């Protein structure tokens, strides 16, 4: 866990995909900084996760919400819960929730991707960040402050045979969304950036076969997979006052496996 850059402790943050992995690491960092945190996840265990975070010394309790972000009505319910909980909306939105379709630990060939699977991946990985941004930006504009951080992927930056075409397309689209929102809302004190992790030790990466993971490590100059807390540290910086002059950017955090 990182002490992190200067942060206003009265600020609030919504982290999607916050029940585990990178999302949980991000939520823990914000909680350690004294912020009010809401974590959302499709996994009902998110309530237990939030309850387990309440004993951190000096930290505010973490709130939890269950939502399937592929379902627009549930997503809009999450946005409404955020407005109710934080008095209008959150100061920081972290779009971390994501899915990747695998078959026996391997990516599915483009010609074998089912339409329903393609649409679900795009809804969760790309449409949900757009809809949550659309719903929560108005309150950020009213306060003349906002931070949106999208969690993209190295697969959206360059070709990765380990990633499915649906996943890669959704993460590449997230880069375009980041730039457009960043350029549009910068005059209102709102910055929008993304972080593109490489291979990180999470449940999502563990679905790959041992051979795929070994090959991935060999292609990483630092010689290991990343850790969720290393991604969280970059997110905390992008959400801080210190990053006020940074918007529309993509920060690659991949151990040197892609240098774009």
Rosetta blueprint (number, residue, H / E / L):
1 X L
2 X L
3 X L
4 X L
5 X L
6 X L
7 X L
8 X L
9 X L
10 X L
11 X L
12 X E
13 X E
14 X E
15 X E
16 X E
17 X L
18 X L
19 X L
20 X L
21 X H
22 X H
23 X H
24 X H
25 X H
26 X H
27 X H
28 X H
29 X H
30 X H
31 X H
32 X H
33 X L
34 X L
35 X L
36 X E
37 X E
38 X E
39 X E
40 X E
41 X E
42 X L
43 X L
44 X L
45 X L
46 X H
47 X H
48 X H
49 X H
50 X H
51 X H
52 X H
53 X L
54 X L
55 X L
56 X L
57 X L
58 X L
59 X L
60 X L
61 X L
62 X L
63 X E
64 X E
65 X E
66 X E
67 X L
68 X L
69 X L
70 X L
71 X L
72 X H
73 X H
74 X H
75 X H
76 X H
77 X H
78 X H
79 X H
80 X H
81 X H
82 X H
83 X H
84 X H
85 X H
86 X H
87 X L
88 X L
89 X L
90 X L
91 X L
92 X E
93 X E
94 X E
95 X E
96 X L
97 X L
98 X L
99 X L
100 X L
101 X L
102 X E
103 X E
104 X L
105 X L
106 X E
107 X E
108 X L
109 X L
110 X H
111 X H
112 X H
113 X L
114 X L
115 X H
116 X H
117 X H
118 X H
119 X H
120 X H
121 X H
122 X H
123 X H
124 X H
125 X H
126 X H
127 X H
128 X H
129 X H
130 X H
131 X H
132 X H
133 X H
134 X H
135 X H
136 X H
137 X H
138 X H
139 X H
140 X H
141 X H
142 X H
143 X H
144 X L
145 X L
146 X E
147 X E
148 X E
149 X E
150 X E
151 X E
152 X L
153 X L
154 X H
155 X H
156 X H
157 X L
158 X L
159 X L
160 X L
161 X L
162 X L
163 X L
164 X L
165 X H
166 X H
167 X H
168 X H
169 X H
170 X H
171 X H
172 X H
173 X H
174 X H
175 X H
176 X H
177 X H
178 X H
179 X H
180 X H
181 X H
182 X H
183 X H
184 X H
185 X H
186 X H
187 X H
188 X H
189 X L
190 X E
191 X E
192 X E
193 X E
194 X E
195 X E
196 X E
197 X E
198 X L
199 X L
200 X E
201 X L
202 X L
203 X L
204 X L
205 X H
206 X H
207 X H
208 X L
209 X L
210 X H
211 X H
212 X H
213 X H
214 X H
215 X H
216 X H
217 X H
218 X H
219 X L
220 X L
221 X L
222 X L
223 X L
224 X L
225 X L
226 X E
227 X L
228 X H
229 X H
230 X H
231 X H
232 X H
233 X H
234 X H
235 X H
236 X H
237 X H
238 X H
239 X L
240 X L
241 X H
242 X H
243 X H
244 X L
245 X L
246 X L
247 X L
248 X L
249 X L
250 X E
251 X E
252 X E
253 X E
254 X L
255 X L
256 X L
257 X L
258 X L
259 X L
260 X L
